[in-house]
Amino acid sequence: MITIPRTNVRNALNKRSLKLHKSLEDISALTNLLSDSRPVNALTFDLLESDRIYSLSQIRSVCIDYRLRFLDLKYFKANIPQEAFDAISQLEKEHQTQLDGFKIMAPSSLFRLNKTDDPLLFIPLGNDHYYLVHQWGKDLHPLRRLLMWPFKNLWNLLFVLLAVSGVLTALTPMSLFTTTSNSTVFWMLFFFMFKSVIAVVMFYGVALGKNFNPVIWNSHYDKV
């Protein structure tokens, strides 16, 4: 039996930031990167691990691909483990400062329900860059990115609806509607299926207030 490995969100972030991490191996590059704006947290840059620094654009990209949210800690409803608090205390001790402005990157459900799907705790460094303090919980479902692909934009959703309509049309016996089987009957049935599938999706989307990934990734509203 083939087992598909689960998705570690940090690994997904790292794939988008190899160039950044390489440039940050030089401490002067790190200092220059964050010198354009006053850091939210006064950290000693030569004590930072460069592979824990991510730009807002990298975080946004992963959130959109996997339908995650990146919100202030106050919106997080799940439990935060003791090791996360230990990591915060250790970082504060090393840098002789008090950290503030915590952000959480996690699935939407974790901002409402008590679940444990791979949250990541960040602090802002300034200049739209964030430092990963701690990661906990289990990794994401291995097919999550594929399952969330239809919700990235309208065109992806339409493509999936067309494909589903085609499959439903192919599986439906033509004899239920007519004694004659030809291309005209097939396309009439296909358009009927397509309209039905769209109606179901629209009802689900409107009733539950759903929206596309680029809209919800940093929204603190419940129904998006």
C-alpha positions as a LaTeX table, in Angstrom:
\begin{tabular}{lrrr}
\hline
Residue & $x$ (\AA) & $y$ (\AA) & $z$ (\AA) \\
\hline
Met1 & 0.00 & 0.00 & 0.00 \\
Ile2 & 1.42 & 3.37 & $-1.06$ \\
Thr3 & 1.41 & 6.01 & 1.67 \\
Ile4 & 1.51 & 9.67 & 0.62 \\
Pro5 & 3.50 & 11.76 & 3.13 \\
Arg6 & 1.69 & 14.61 & 4.85 \\
Thr7 & 2.61 & 18.20 & 4.03 \\
Asn8 & 4.79 & 20.16 & 6.42 \\
Val9 & 3.91 & 23.85 & 6.04 \\
Arg10 & 7.43 & 24.99 & 6.87 \\
Asn11 & 8.82 & 22.85 & 4.06 \\
Ala12 & 6.32 & 24.48 & 1.69 \\
Leu13 & 7.55 & 27.90 & 2.87 \\
Asn14 & 11.19 & 26.90 & 2.43 \\
Lys15 & 10.61 & 25.92 & $-1.20$ \\
Arg16 & 9.59 & 29.52 & $-1.87$ \\
Ser17 & 12.46 & 31.09 & 0.04 \\
Leu18 & 15.68 & 29.29 & $-0.97$ \\
Lys19 & 17.00 & 32.43 & $-2.68$ \\
Leu20 & 16.20 & 34.56 & 0.38 \\
His21 & 17.87 & 32.12 & 2.78 \\
Lys22 & 20.99 & 31.99 & 0.64 \\
Ser23 & 21.29 & 35.78 & 0.65 \\
Leu24 & 20.72 & 35.97 & 4.41 \\
Glu25 & 23.74 & 33.78 & 5.14 \\
Asp26 & 25.62 & 37.07 & 5.18 \\
Ile27 & 24.65 & 38.98 & 8.33 \\
Ser28 & 25.13 & 42.30 & 6.55 \\
Ala29 & 22.51 & 41.26 & 4.02 \\
Leu30 & 20.08 & 40.56 & 6.86 \\
Thr31 & 20.76 & 43.92 & 8.47 \\
Asn32 & 20.26 & 45.74 & 5.17 \\
Leu33 & 17.07 & 43.85 & 4.47 \\
Leu34 & 15.44 & 44.93 & 7.72 \\
Ser35 & 16.91 & 48.42 & 7.96 \\
Asp36 & 14.32 & 50.05 & 5.68 \\
Ser37 & 11.77 & 50.19 & 8.50 \\
Arg38 & 11.82 & 50.14 & 12.28 \\
Pro39 & 11.56 & 46.51 & 13.47 \\
Val40 & 8.48 & 45.69 & 15.54 \\
Asn41 & 10.66 & 43.49 & 17.76 \\
Ala42 & 14.14 & 44.70 & 18.77 \\
Leu43 & 16.15 & 41.55 & 18.02 \\
Thr44 & 19.89 & 41.05 & 17.70 \\
Phe45 & 20.21 & 40.17 & 14.02 \\
Asp46 & 23.41 & 38.12 & 14.34 \\
Leu47 & 21.56 & 35.74 & 16.69 \\
Leu48 & 18.74 & 35.05 & 14.21 \\
Glu49 & 18.56 & 31.88 & 12.13 \\
Ser50 & 18.22 & 32.97 & 8.51 \\
Asp51 & 16.18 & 29.89 & 7.57 \\
Arg52 & 13.44 & 31.05 & 9.94 \\
Ile53 & 12.90 & 34.39 & 8.18 \\
Tyr54 & 10.10 & 34.64 & 5.61 \\
Ser55 & 8.69 & 37.50 & 3.61 \\
Leu56 & 5.01 & 38.33 & 3.62 \\
Ser57 & 4.77 & 37.42 & $-0.08$ \\
Gln58 & 6.11 & 33.91 & 0.64 \\
Ile59 & 3.66 & 33.44 & 3.49 \\
Arg60 & 0.80 & 34.71 & 1.33 \\
Ser61 & 1.71 & 32.30 & $-1.48$ \\
Val62 & 1.63 & 29.24 & 0.80 \\
Cys63 & $-1.60$ & 30.41 & 2.46 \\
Ile64 & $-3.29$ & 30.69 & $-0.94$ \\
Asp65 & $-2.04$ & 27.29 & $-2.15$ \\
Tyr66 & $-3.15$ & 25.44 & 0.98 \\
Arg67 & $-6.11$ & 27.64 & 2.00 \\
Leu68 & $-4.51$ & 28.79 & 5.26 \\
Arg69 & $-4.84$ & 32.02 & 7.21 \\
Phe70 & $-2.20$ & 34.35 & 8.60 \\
Leu71 & $-3.74$ & 36.30 & 11.47 \\
Asp72 & $-2.94$ & 37.96 & 14.76 \\
Leu73 & $-2.59$ & 35.59 & 17.70 \\
Lys74 & $-5.73$ & 37.02 & 19.35 \\
Tyr75 & $-7.89$ & 35.34 & 16.69 \\
Phe76 & $-6.40$ & 31.88 & 17.34 \\
Lys77 & $-8.89$ & 29.69 & 19.23 \\
Ala78 & $-6.96$ & 26.43 & 19.59 \\
Asn79 & $-4.64$ & 25.64 & 22.48 \\
Ile80 & $-1.01$ & 26.77 & 22.29 \\
Pro81 & 1.37 & 24.08 & 23.62 \\
Gln82 & 3.88 & 24.70 & 26.39 \\
Glu83 & 6.81 & 24.20 & 24.03 \\
Ala84 & 5.67 & 27.27 & 22.07 \\
Phe85 & 5.78 & 29.37 & 25.25 \\
Asp86 & 9.19 & 27.86 & 26.02 \\
Ala87 & 10.41 & 28.88 & 22.56 \\
Ile88 & 9.16 & 32.44 & 23.14 \\
Ser89 & 10.87 & 32.62 & 26.54 \\
Gln90 & 14.13 & 31.30 & 25.09 \\
Leu91 & 14.07 & 33.84 & 22.26 \\
Glu92 & 13.31 & 36.69 & 24.66 \\
Lys93 & 16.17 & 35.57 & 26.90 \\
Glu94 & 18.65 & 35.37 & 24.02 \\
His95 & 17.73 & 38.81 & 22.67 \\
Gln96 & 17.07 & 40.50 & 26.00 \\
Thr97 & 13.70 & 41.83 & 24.87 \\
Gln98 & 9.97 & 41.24 & 25.13 \\
Leu99 & 8.38 & 39.92 & 21.95 \\
Asp100 & 5.16 & 41.33 & 20.59 \\
Gly101 & 2.93 & 41.26 & 17.51 \\
Phe102 & 2.59 & 37.48 & 17.27 \\
Lys103 & 0.98 & 36.03 & 14.13 \\
Ile104 & $-0.33$ & 32.52 & 13.49 \\
Met105 & $-0.37$ & 30.69 & 10.14 \\
Ala106 & $-2.87$ & 27.81 & 10.20 \\
Pro107 & $-6.03$ & 26.38 & 8.59 \\
Ser108 & $-9.19$ & 28.47 & 8.99 \\
Ser109 & $-10.77$ & 25.97 & 11.36 \\
Leu110 & $-8.06$ & 26.57 & 13.95 \\
Phe111 & $-9.24$ & 30.12 & 14.36 \\
Arg112 & $-12.62$ & 28.77 & 15.49 \\
Leu113 & $-12.26$ & 25.14 & 16.54 \\
Asn114 & $-9.91$ & 23.23 & 18.80 \\
Lys115 & $-7.91$ & 21.24 & 16.23 \\
Thr116 & $-4.18$ & 20.62 & 15.73 \\
Asp117 & $-3.26$ & 20.92 & 12.04 \\
Asp118 & 0.28 & 22.30 & 11.89 \\
Pro119 & 0.11 & 25.90 & 13.18 \\
Leu120 & 3.19 & 28.16 & 12.81 \\
Leu121 & 3.90 & 31.01 & 15.24 \\
Phe122 & 5.65 & 34.12 & 13.85 \\
Ile123 & 6.81 & 37.50 & 15.09 \\
Pro124 & 7.22 & 40.55 & 12.80 \\
Leu125 & 10.72 & 41.82 & 12.06 \\
Gly126 & 9.61 & 44.85 & 10.09 \\
Asn127 & 9.74 & 45.56 & 6.35 \\
Asp128 & 7.13 & 42.83 & 5.71 \\
His129 & 9.34 & 40.03 & 7.04 \\
Tyr130 & 8.53 & 37.56 & 9.80 \\
Tyr131 & 10.53 & 35.25 & 12.03 \\
Leu132 & 9.30 & 31.70 & 12.73 \\
Val133 & 9.27 & 31.17 & 16.50 \\
His134 & 7.72 & 27.73 & 16.76 \\
Gln135 & 5.77 & 25.08 & 14.84 \\
Trp136 & 3.62 & 22.36 & 16.38 \\
Gly137 & 0.83 & 19.88 & 15.63 \\
Lys138 & 0.57 & 17.34 & 12.85 \\
Asp139 & 1.34 & 18.06 & 9.21 \\
Leu140 & $-1.37$ & 18.90 & 6.69 \\
His141 & $-3.20$ & 16.25 & 4.69 \\
Pro142 & $-0.98$ & 15.23 & 1.74 \\
Leu143 & $-3.71$ & 16.11 & $-0.78$ \\
Arg144 & $-4.69$ & 19.43 & 0.82 \\
Arg145 & $-3.02$ & 21.57 & $-1.86$ \\
Leu146 & $-4.79$ & 19.61 & $-4.62$ \\
Leu147 & $-8.13$ & 19.73 & $-2.81$ \\
Met148 & $-7.83$ & 23.48 & $-2.26$ \\
Trp149 & $-6.76$ & 24.19 & $-5.89$ \\
Pro150 & $-10.34$ & 24.88 & $-7.11$ \\
Phe151 & $-10.68$ & 27.66 & $-4.52$ \\
Lys152 & $-7.63$ & 29.66 & $-5.68$ \\
Asn153 & $-9.64$ & 31.57 & $-8.29$ \\
Leu154 & $-12.80$ & 31.51 & $-10.41$ \\
Trp155 & $-11.13$ & 29.88 & $-13.43$ \\
Asn156 & $-9.89$ & 26.93 & $-11.39$ \\
Leu157 & $-13.36$ & 26.45 & $-9.97$ \\
Leu158 & $-14.99$ & 26.59 & $-13.42$ \\
Phe159 & $-12.52$ & 24.03 & $-14.75$ \\
Val160 & $-13.37$ & 21.63 & $-11.92$ \\
Leu161 & $-17.12$ & 22.17 & $-12.38$ \\
Leu162 & $-16.79$ & 21.42 & $-16.09$ \\
Ala163 & $-14.82$ & 18.26 & $-15.35$ \\
Val164 & $-17.34$ & 17.08 & $-12.74$ \\
Ser165 & $-20.21$ & 17.80 & $-15.12$ \\
Gly166 & $-18.46$ & 15.79 & $-17.84$ \\
Val167 & $-17.98$ & 12.81 & $-15.54$ \\
Leu168 & $-21.59$ & 12.92 & $-14.34$ \\
Thr169 & $-22.81$ & 13.15 & $-17.93$ \\
Ala170 & $-20.69$ & 10.16 & $-19.01$ \\
Leu171 & $-21.99$ & 8.08 & $-16.08$ \\
Thr172 & $-25.65$ & 8.90 & $-16.70$ \\
Pro173 & $-27.49$ & 6.39 & $-18.98$ \\
Met174 & $-28.94$ & 8.20 & $-21.99$ \\
Ser175 & $-31.81$ & 5.74 & $-22.04$ \\
Leu176 & $-33.31$ & 7.49 & $-19.02$ \\
Phe177 & $-34.10$ & 10.53 & $-21.20$ \\
Thr178 & $-34.36$ & 9.35 & $-24.81$ \\
Thr179 & $-34.32$ & 6.30 & $-27.03$ \\
Thr180 & $-31.87$ & 8.01 & $-29.36$ \\
Ser181 & $-28.25$ & 8.41 & $-28.32$ \\
Asn182 & $-26.26$ & 11.03 & $-30.22$ \\
Ser183 & $-23.94$ & 14.01 & $-29.61$ \\
Thr184 & $-26.84$ & 16.46 & $-29.39$ \\
Val185 & $-28.42$ & 14.53 & $-26.53$ \\
Phe186 & $-25.03$ & 14.25 & $-24.81$ \\
Trp187 & $-24.40$ & 18.01 & $-24.90$ \\
Met188 & $-27.93$ & 18.81 & $-23.77$ \\
Leu189 & $-27.45$ & 16.49 & $-20.79$ \\
Phe190 & $-23.99$ & 17.98 & $-20.17$ \\
Phe191 & $-25.34$ & 21.54 & $-19.97$ \\
Phe192 & $-28.11$ & 20.36 & $-17.67$ \\
Met193 & $-25.53$ & 18.73 & $-15.40$ \\
Phe194 & $-23.32$ & 21.82 & $-15.54$ \\
Lys195 & $-26.15$ & 24.13 & $-14.49$ \\
Ser196 & $-27.11$ & 21.74 & $-11.69$ \\
Val197 & $-23.55$ & 21.53 & $-10.37$ \\
Ile198 & $-23.18$ & 25.33 & $-10.50$ \\
Ala199 & $-26.48$ & 25.74 & $-8.63$ \\
Val200 & $-25.28$ & 23.42 & $-5.84$ \\
Val201 & $-21.90$ & 25.16 & $-5.56$ \\
Met202 & $-23.49$ & 28.63 & $-5.54$ \\
Phe203 & $-25.98$ & 27.59 & $-2.86$ \\
Tyr204 & $-23.15$ & 26.14 & $-0.74$ \\
Gly205 & $-20.94$ & 29.19 & $-1.28$ \\
Val206 & $-23.64$ & 31.78 & $-0.55$ \\
Ala207 & $-25.16$ & 29.89 & 2.38 \\
Leu208 & $-21.82$ & 29.43 & 4.13 \\
Gly209 & $-20.27$ & 32.71 & 3.02 \\
Lys210 & $-17.32$ & 31.05 & 1.28 \\
Asn211 & $-14.75$ & 32.94 & $-0.78$ \\
Phe212 & $-11.55$ & 32.30 & $-2.75$ \\
Asn213 & $-8.16$ & 31.71 & $-1.12$ \\
Pro214 & $-6.60$ & 35.10 & $-2.06$ \\
Val215 & $-9.45$ & 36.83 & $-0.22$ \\
Ile216 & $-9.41$ & 34.85 & 3.03 \\
Trp217 & $-5.69$ & 34.31 & 3.73 \\
Asn218 & $-5.43$ & 37.35 & 6.02 \\
Ser219 & $-9.11$ & 37.96 & 6.81 \\
His220 & $-10.26$ & 37.67 & 10.41 \\
Tyr221 & $-13.93$ & 37.40 & 9.41 \\
Asp222 & $-15.51$ & 34.03 & 10.12 \\
Lys223 & $-17.57$ & 33.54 & 6.96 \\
Val224 & $-15.10$ & 33.96 & 4.09 \\
\hline
\end{tabular}
